């Protein structure tokens, strides 16, 4: 089955809310590595490099899956839980980050 391309998120802005006072921290995705999961092609694993507006840089491991509910059917949807992946996929993502000199 063919799935749509997942667009790049580089340059996209976002924010985090911190409990208990609901403090907001804004960030920009400065780079991203994407890989279709080798044993589940309806899932794309992403390692994102993020720069917070106050200057700190961090990485976020995320994933998107193909939606199954009517409103999002056939579209990429943000994965909201901790992801599992084959070790080889994880190694590949880390090697790509090293090639890009992320650390």
C-alpha positions in Angstrom: 0.0 0.0 0.0 1.3 3.5 -0.9 1.3 6.2 1.7 1.5 9.9 1.3 4.8 11.6 1.8 5.4 13.1 5.3 6.3 16.7 4.8 9.4 18.2 6.6 8.8 19.9 9.9 12.0 22.0 9.7 11.2 25.6 10.5 7.9 24.7 12.2 7.3 26.5 15.5 5.8 24.9 18.5 5.4 25.3 22.3 5.5 23.3 25.4 3.3 23.8 28.5 5.0 23.1 31.9 2.9 22.1 35.0 2.0 23.1 37.6 1.9 26.8 36.5 1.3 26.1 32.8 4.4 28.1 31.8 4.9 28.2 28.0 8.2 27.6 26.3 8.4 28.2 22.5 10.7 26.4 20.1 11.6 25.9 16.4 12.4 22.6 14.7 15.8 23.3 13.1 16.5 19.9 11.5 14.8 16.5 11.2 15.7 12.9 10.3 12.8 10.7 9.1 12.7 6.9 8.6 9.9 4.6 7.6 9.8 1.9 10.3 11.3 -1.2 8.7 8.7 -3.6 10.0 5.6 -1.3 9.9 5.5 1.0 6.8 2.4 2.9 8.2 4.8 4.5 10.7 7.5 7.1 10.3 10.0 7.7 13.0 11.5 11.2 13.4 14.4 12.6 15.3 14.0 16.3 15.5 16.6 18.9 16.5 14.8 21.7 18.4 16.0 25.1 19.4 14.2 26.9 22.3 13.7 30.6 22.0 15.9 31.0 25.1 18.8 29.4 23.3 18.9 25.7 24.5 19.0 22.9 21.9 17.5 19.5 22.4 16.4 16.5 20.4 13.0 14.9 20.3 12.2 11.4 19.2 8.7 11.4 17.6 6.6 9.3 15.2 3.7 9.6 12.9 1.2 6.9 11.9 -1.4 6.7 9.2 -4.8 7.7 10.7 -7.5 5.1 10.9 -10.5 7.1 12.2 -12.7 8.7 9.6 -11.6 12.3 10.2 -7.9 11.4 9.7 -8.2 8.3 7.5 -5.1 7.8 5.3 -3.3 10.9 6.6 -0.2 11.1 8.8 -1.1 11.7 12.5 1.2 12.7 15.4 2.0 9.7 17.6 1.2 10.6 21.1 2.7 7.7 23.0 6.3 6.4 23.6 7.4 4.6 20.4 8.9 1.2 19.9 11.1 0.4 17.0 13.5 -2.2 15.7 17.1 -1.7 17.0 18.4 -1.3 13.4 16.1 1.6 12.7 17.2 3.3 15.9 20.9 2.8 15.0 20.3 4.2 11.5 18.7 7.4 12.9 21.5 7.9 15.4 24.1 7.4 12.6 22.3 10.0 10.5 22.4 12.5 13.3 26.1 11.9 13.7 26.7 12.4 10.0 24.9 15.8 10.4 27.1 16.6 13.3 24.2 17.1 15.7 26.5 16.3 18.6 
